[in-house]
Amino acid sequence: MKLEDIGFYTLLDGRARTSLSRASPWWRCELILTDECNFNCPYCRPLRKDCQGIMSYIQADKVIKFWLDEGLLNIRFSGGEPTLWYHLDLLVKMVNQGKVKRIAISTNGSASLDYYKKLIDFGVNDISISLDACCSTIGKMMNGGIKDIWKKTVNNIKELSKLTYVTVGIVFDEKNVNQSKENIEFAHLLGVNDIRIISSAQYNQAISNLDNLSDDILESHKILKYRVNNFKEGRNVRGIQKADCHQCYLSLDDMAIAGDYHFPCIIYLREGGNPAGVVSDKMRKERREWFNKHNSFKDSICRQNCLDVCIDYNNKANQFQANE
C-alpha cells in the first residue's frame, strides 16, 4: 500500500523515504492559538496547565517565522476554537505570503460564514469541521448543551464545501456510536471532500456497525475508506502493536506548539505528555534528540493513543531505512 492511497496529503512515500534527511522541510506544523472554546464537548480535555491561555500575537509571529525559515509546507491553526483568537486572519495572510502550500484550520464550525469566507480569501484552503451528530438533539448533547448551533454548523459545511477542501471530523463515544452509519451518510450528503471518523480517547473502541455503507460513499472519501477497512479488519484507530515500528519518524519534520513549548505531536500534547523542548531556533536539534532516545512502544501515551495512519507512516519510513 502506498501512503498516498490513504488520503492524508502530508503523508507520502517520498516523505517517508527521506524522513531522516536533515534538509527536510517542516511538513506539517500545528499551532494552538487558544484553549478558549464556545463548546463544551464531553470528550474534550484541557491542555496542560503550562500551555493554557491565549497565545500572544508576538509569540505566534515568532513561531511562524521559525517555521518559514526552514521551508514550512503545511500549517494548521487550532485550539480551543481558533476562530475566537484575535487576528487569525493576519496569521493566515502571513503564511500565505510565505508560500505555504496548505493552510488549514480545525474548527467547530460556529463562526459566521462571512468570517470563514474571509479566511479563505486570505489563504485558508483546508477546513476541518467537527460534526458529531446527524440531528440537532444529539448535536446539542455532543457540543455540551449549546443551543441552536447545529443547523448553523451544517449550513457552514454545505457552503464552505463549495469553496475549498473541507473535511468533517466525527468523534464517537457511547453517546453517539449507535448512529455512526447515519452520521457518515449525513456528512456525505453535505458535499465534503472527506470524513474522518475516530473514537474518543476515553471510549477508544473500534466502530463495528459500518458494514452497510455504500460503495459510493467509501469511494468518494479516501480517509473514510481507509479507516472503515481498518475497523472491518478488527484494527482500532489507536494503538501501537509490538510488531510496529517503535520510533516516531513523524517527529522529525512535524510538530505541535502550545505556549512556549513544542511537542512530538498534537496527540502527545493533548494527552498531557512532556514537550520535546522550548520554542527557539534549536527546535530541529531538540526533536532529533527526542527521536533518537524515545521508544514509542514503551511510552504509554504513544502505545495507547498513536493513530493508525501515523503508525503506518512510521512503519513505512522504518522499512525504507532498513532497505537503504
C-alpha positions in Angstrom: 0.0 0.0 0.0 1.3 3.5 -0.9 0.8 6.1 1.8 -0.7 8.3 -0.9 -3.6 5.9 -1.2 -4.7 6.7 2.4 -5.7 10.3 1.5 -3.7 12.3 4.1 -1.9 14.8 1.9 1.2 15.3 4.1 1.8 11.5 4.4 3.6 10.4 1.3 6.0 7.6 0.4 8.5 10.2 -0.8 8.5 11.9 2.6 8.9 8.6 4.4 11.8 7.7 2.2 13.7 10.9 3.1 12.5 11.3 6.6 16.0 11.2 8.2 17.3 13.9 5.9 18.5 17.0 7.8 17.4 19.1 4.8 13.7 18.1 5.2 11.3 21.0 5.4 8.6 21.2 8.1 5.9 19.0 6.5 3.1 19.7 8.9 3.1 22.1 11.9 0.1 22.8 14.2 -0.2 25.9 16.3 -2.5 26.0 19.3 -3.7 29.7 19.4 -6.0 29.5 22.4 -7.6 27.0 24.8 -10.8 29.0 24.8 -13.9 27.4 23.1 -17.6 28.2 22.9 -18.4 24.5 23.0 -18.1 22.1 25.9 -17.7 18.7 24.1 -17.8 15.8 26.6 -14.7 14.1 25.2 -12.5 17.2 25.1 -9.9 17.7 27.9 -8.0 20.8 28.9 -4.4 21.4 27.9 -1.5 21.1 30.3 -1.6 24.0 32.7 1.7 25.4 31.3 0.1 25.5 27.9 -3.3 27.0 28.8 -4.4 30.5 27.8 -4.3 32.7 24.8 -1.1 32.9 22.7 0.1 36.5 22.1 0.4 37.7 18.5 4.1 38.3 19.1 4.6 34.6 20.1 2.6 33.4 17.1 4.6 35.6 14.8 7.9 34.3 16.2 6.8 30.6 15.8 5.7 31.0 12.3 8.9 32.8 11.3 10.9 29.9 12.7 8.9 27.5 10.6 9.0 29.6 7.4 12.8 29.9 7.7 13.0 26.2 7.4 10.6 25.7 4.5 7.2 25.2 6.1 4.9 23.3 3.7 1.7 22.9 5.6 0.3 24.6 8.7 -2.8 24.0 10.9 -4.3 26.5 13.3 -6.3 25.0 16.1 -7.3 25.4 19.8 -9.7 25.5 21.6 -11.6 27.3 18.9 -9.1 29.2 16.7 -11.7 31.5 15.2 -12.1 33.0 18.7 -8.4 34.1 18.5 -8.0 37.7 17.5 -6.1 38.4 14.2 -6.3 34.8 12.9 -6.8 36.4 9.5 -3.5 38.2 9.8 -1.6 35.0 10.5 -3.3 33.3 7.6 -2.2 36.2 5.4 1.3 35.9 6.7 1.8 32.2 5.9 0.1 32.6 2.5 2.6 35.3 1.6 5.3 32.9 2.8 4.2 30.4 0.1 2.9 27.8 2.5 1.1 25.2 0.4 -1.7 24.1 2.7 -3.2 26.5 5.3 -5.7 24.6 7.5 -7.9 25.4 10.4 -9.6 23.0 12.8 -12.9 24.5 13.9 -16.3 23.6 15.5 -18.0 25.4 12.6 -19.7 28.0 14.7 -18.2 31.2 13.4 -20.0 33.3 10.8 -20.0 32.1 7.2 -18.6 35.6 6.2 -15.6 35.1 8.5 -14.8 31.7 7.1 -15.1 33.2 3.6 -12.7 36.0 4.7 -10.2 33.4 5.9 -10.5 31.6 2.5 -9.9 34.9 0.7 -6.7 35.4 2.8 -5.4 31.9 2.0 -7.1 29.1 4.0 -7.5 26.1 1.7 -8.3 23.3 4.2 -11.1 23.4 6.8 -11.8 20.6 9.2 -15.1 21.0 11.0 -16.4 18.9 13.9 -19.9 17.4 13.3 -20.5 14.6 15.8 -24.2 14.2 15.1 -26.7 13.9 12.3 -29.5 15.7 14.2 -29.8 18.7 16.4 -30.8 16.8 19.5 -27.6 14.6 19.5 -25.6 17.6 18.3 -26.6 19.6 21.4 -25.6 16.7 23.6 -22.2 16.3 21.9 -21.3 20.0 22.0 -22.1 20.3 25.7 -25.6 21.7 25.5 -25.1 24.7 23.2 -28.5 25.5 21.7 -29.4 26.5 18.1 -25.8 26.0 16.7 -26.1 22.6 14.9 -28.1 24.0 11.9 -25.6 26.8 11.6 -22.7 24.4 11.5 -24.4 22.2 8.9 -25.1 25.2 6.7 -21.5 26.4 7.0 -20.2 23.0 6.0 -22.5 22.9 2.9 -21.5 26.4 1.8 -17.7 26.1 2.5 -17.6 22.7 0.7 -18.4 24.6 -2.5 -15.4 26.9 -2.0 -12.5 24.9 -0.7 -11.3 21.5 0.7 -13.5 20.6 3.7 -13.4 17.5 5.9 -15.8 16.6 8.6 -14.4 15.1 11.8 -16.7 12.8 13.7 -15.8 11.7 17.2 -17.7 8.7 18.5 -18.3 7.6 22.1 -21.1 5.8 23.9 -23.4 8.7 23.3 -23.4 8.7 19.5 -21.7 5.5 18.3 -25.1 3.8 17.6 -25.7 6.4 14.9 -22.2 6.1 13.3 -23.6 4.9 9.9 -26.2 7.6 9.9 -23.7 10.3 10.8 -21.4 9.3 8.0 -24.2 9.2 5.4 -25.4 12.7 6.6 -21.9 14.2 6.3 -21.5 12.7 2.8 -24.7 14.5 1.7 -23.2 17.8 2.7 -20.6 17.6 -0.1 -17.5 17.4 1.9 -14.2 16.1 0.5 -13.5 13.6 3.2 -14.8 12.2 6.5 -12.5 11.5 9.4 -14.0 9.1 12.0 -12.4 8.4 15.3 -13.3 7.1 18.7 -12.7 9.4 21.6 -9.6 8.7 23.7 -11.8 7.8 26.6 -14.0 5.4 24.6 -11.2 4.0 22.4 -13.1 1.2 20.7 -13.4 0.0 17.2 -16.6 1.0 15.4 -18.2 -2.1 14.2 -21.6 -1.2 12.5 -20.3 0.2 9.2 -20.6 -2.9 7.0 -23.5 -1.5 5.1 -22.0 1.8 4.0 -22.4 2.2 0.2 -19.5 1.8 -2.1 -20.3 5.3 -3.5 -19.7 6.8 -0.1 -16.5 4.9 0.5 -15.1 5.6 -2.9 -15.8 9.3 -2.5 -13.7 9.6 0.7 -10.2 8.1 0.8 -9.6 8.7 4.5 -13.0 7.3 5.4 -12.5 4.2 3.3 -9.1 3.6 4.9 -10.4 3.8 8.4 -13.6 1.7 7.7 -11.4 -1.0 6.2 -9.2 -1.0 9.3 -12.3 -1.4 11.5 -13.5 -4.3 9.4 -10.1 -6.0 9.9 -10.5 -5.5 13.7 -8.0 -2.7 13.9 -8.8 0.2 16.1 -7.9 3.8 15.3 -5.4 4.0 18.2 -2.6 1.8 19.5 0.9 0.7 18.6 1.5 -3.1 18.5 4.7 -4.9 19.4 5.4 -5.7 15.7 5.1 -2.0 14.7 7.9 0.5 14.5 8.9 1.9 17.9 10.3 5.1 16.6 8.4 8.2 15.5 9.8 9.4 12.2 7.0 12.0 12.1 8.5 13.9 15.0 11.5 14.9 12.8 9.6 17.2 10.5 6.2 17.6 12.1 5.3 19.3 15.3 2.7 20.9 17.6 3.2 24.0 19.6 1.3 25.3 22.5 2.5 28.2 24.7 6.3 28.2 24.8 6.8 24.5 24.0 7.0 22.2 21.1 5.6 18.7 21.4 6.3 15.5 19.4 2.8 15.6 18.0 -0.7 17.0 18.7 -1.9 13.8 20.4 1.1 13.8 22.7 0.3 17.4 23.7 -3.4 16.7 24.2 -2.7 13.6 26.3 -0.5 15.6 28.7 2.9 14.4 27.5 6.1 16.4 28.1 7.4 18.7 25.4 10.4 17.9 23.3 11.7 21.4 24.0 11.2 25.2 24.2 10.3 27.2 21.2 13.5 28.5 19.7 15.8 28.1 16.6 17.1 24.9 18.3 13.8 23.0 17.8 15.1 20.9 14.9 18.0 19.7 17.0 15.9 19.0 20.1 13.4 16.9 18.0 16.2 14.8 16.6 17.5 14.2 20.1 14.0 13.2 21.2 13.6 10.9 18.2 16.9 9.1 18.9 16.2 8.4 22.6 12.4 7.8 22.5 10.8 4.4 22.3 7.1 4.8 21.4 6.1 1.4 22.4 7.4 1.9 26.0 5.7 5.2 26.2 2.1 4.6 27.4 0.8 7.8 25.7 2.2 6.7 22.3 1.4 3.0 22.7 -2.2 3.6 23.6 -3.1 6.7 21.5 -0.9 6.8 18.4 -3.2 6.8 15.3 -3.4 4.1 12.6 -2.2 6.5 9.9 0.8 7.6 11.9 1.7 4.0 12.7 1.5 3.1 9.0 3.7 6.0 8.1 6.4 5.2 10.7 6.3 1.5 9.6 6.9 2.6 6.0 9.7 5.0 7.0 11.4 2.3 9.0 11.1 -0.1 6.1 12.7 2.4 3.8 15.6 3.0 6.2 16.1 -0.8 6.6 16.2 -1.3 2.9 18.7 1.5 2.3 
